Amino acid sequence: MAIFSCENNIFVLETKNTQYVLGIDKNGYNRHIHWGRKCPVSDFLSTDIWDENSNHTELDMAKQEYTVFGGTMYRESDLKVQFPDGCREIELEFVDAKIGSNKLTVTFKDKVYSLEIALKYSVNDDDDIITRWAEIKNSGTDTIFIDRMFSAELTLPSVEPYTFKNTNGSWGGEFVETESQLQGGALVFDSKRGTSGHNQSPYFIAHQNATETSGDVYFGTLAYSGNFKVLCSRDLFYTTRISLGLNDHDFKYALKGNETFITPKVFCGYSWGLGEMSRQMNRFAINNVLPKQFNDKILPVLYNSWEATEFDVNCEHQTALAKLASEMGVELFVMDDGWFGERNNDCAGLGDWFVNETKFPNGIDELIKNVNDLGMDFGLWFEPEMVNPDSDLFRKHPEWAYHYDTRTAHTLRHQLVLNMTRKDVRDYIFERMDTMLTDHNIKYIKWDMNRPFSETGAENLEIPQELWYRHTQAVYDIVDRLKEKHPDVAIESCASGGGRSDYGALLHFDQVWTSDNTDSVDRMMIQKWFTYLRPTKVMRAWVTDVNWYNTPTTLDFRFNIAMQGSLGVGGNLTKYSKEDLEIGKRNVALYKEIRHLVQFGDLYRILEAQKDEILFNLYVAEDKSEAVAFIASNGTGFMKKAIPLKFQGLDDDKIYSLTVDGKEYKKSGAYLKNVGIPSTIRGMNYNRIIKIKAE
Ligand code: DGJ
């Protein structure tokens, strides 16, 4: 991998299979030159940057790496500021470019004011992902006010319109895919809710008729968990651009003298087909994004108490669940909501992170000991950023919630959002969680977050609009500090399900609660959309008793779907029959045999539940020595489907053994891919798990 510096200020970044080229033109403007398949570097060496003069202003037409507000530029900008004297225009000049090991920094400064912009790029030796961000510095003494500060601008190569995949999700319906073709004007995907949220996603996936296995796909995801904006546009010259960054909605930031603001990162790439995109990001996330404590560790099978007991937790019942869970093979027992304060329902108790003595008269250690004696680790639920008005914390510190004295503080789920930009609030949360982790043998935290912000008064801040950014940073900061002090504790990000499952969260949290919708039929699609850009191993998937939104499914079917992520169990095991407990035990044991493939393998989505009526996913080991296939269908129409199972992603030349419907096969990877194994998939609740092993 290399970053080539060319004499005429053209910079060529090379990844494993792709190339990204930028340069500085004769006016000192930053220019985007190429992103996509490789061309000879020498061609770029002799490239003169096109001088695009016409009736239309050069600046307006230019493909830029980072567009600043001002001059004869009428497009959207990536940076808009107000200088101390009131000037709102930026005029940059090129300063220099520095090349480090697989890193490039291109620096500009304003011609008059003390503003510096460093555009940062980094690449790795073994993938095709480029990381981009910007560092905005005030090198003077007077404050510069920033109204918009995106992380990066990307330009796509084709003059034909692109189709953008994003999401239109909700609680219980996370990641529902949308496709919008952008012919002209703009498409905006954003969140204004305080977190990245359930609705739209902080990424772009731009393609032209791409399928799982073919077509150019350009993608990029913003590593940020707060209000974000992804702004895609296509201009009259057919240039498609995408800017990603902090949302400028209700945004202002005071960049003090000598301060540098480092924007969130953007991870972006190019792939041939959507499947390749997912595999690239899966591996990149495992190797370069996820926190180092657990990124390369197999995640344990967990039990979570929420759906079984909700708020009604006590030592006896939790122990009964724990006993059955451990017999099933579960390795980590997580007690969800209800263990603290006066938390008997969702109306009270949030903020009072002290063990409820009525529910646990002998303290929580009694339950933890029971769980540990059963051979499992213990985990606990928190919702640190929240407070119920009916709580000791709120009675003592009503000023700790975001509020305006003149406005009604609207509760949602009977709760308010704590002002995490206050140090005393952050100290309290850290102290409570740290004390619980220090005093008790807790190895796992589920960090929940169950409402969007409102009435965001923060009188402690000089610039109240900074709260959106500062709140998100405060969450990261507390998570990081807890992890530093308790490195053996894994932390799960939850926000009413998958409402905070962006790449910002993945830089700090070890895994994600995917969705409160645990219906296995819906999960077939939710999990597909989740894994478009996110790594499979962080996707927590529980087998529960939820079985009524769609056609009822069998327990084996539900295990089949949940085993395609990091498996959890969440049903009320005390109500299970002996046979059901045995089915659970059998499946957990099977999962332990194949989970290294699911959690670390390359995912090939071969058939899809909604479109094909059959879900057929294959997870292949990186060295292609083994694989596991999951097939599930909840009903096939018209007496279908007698189809060959065609396995992608295997080594053409290796011979693999597998058993399909009781029949043993020994075939080459080439045969399995091109000819396939005959199978008849019919009826409700069809589910198979096929292990494939090279000789
Ligand atoms: C919302 C989460 O998504 C659920 O899994 C559960 O933890 C509840 N909150 C508890 O209140």
Boltz pocket constraint, residues with backbone or C-beta under 6 A from the ligand:
constraints:
  - pocket:
      binder: B
      contacts: [[A, 306], [A, 336], [A, 337], [A, 381], [A, 448], [A, 450], [A, 494], [A, 495], [A, 496], [A, 497], [A, 513], [A, 515], [A, 516]]
      max_distance: 6.0
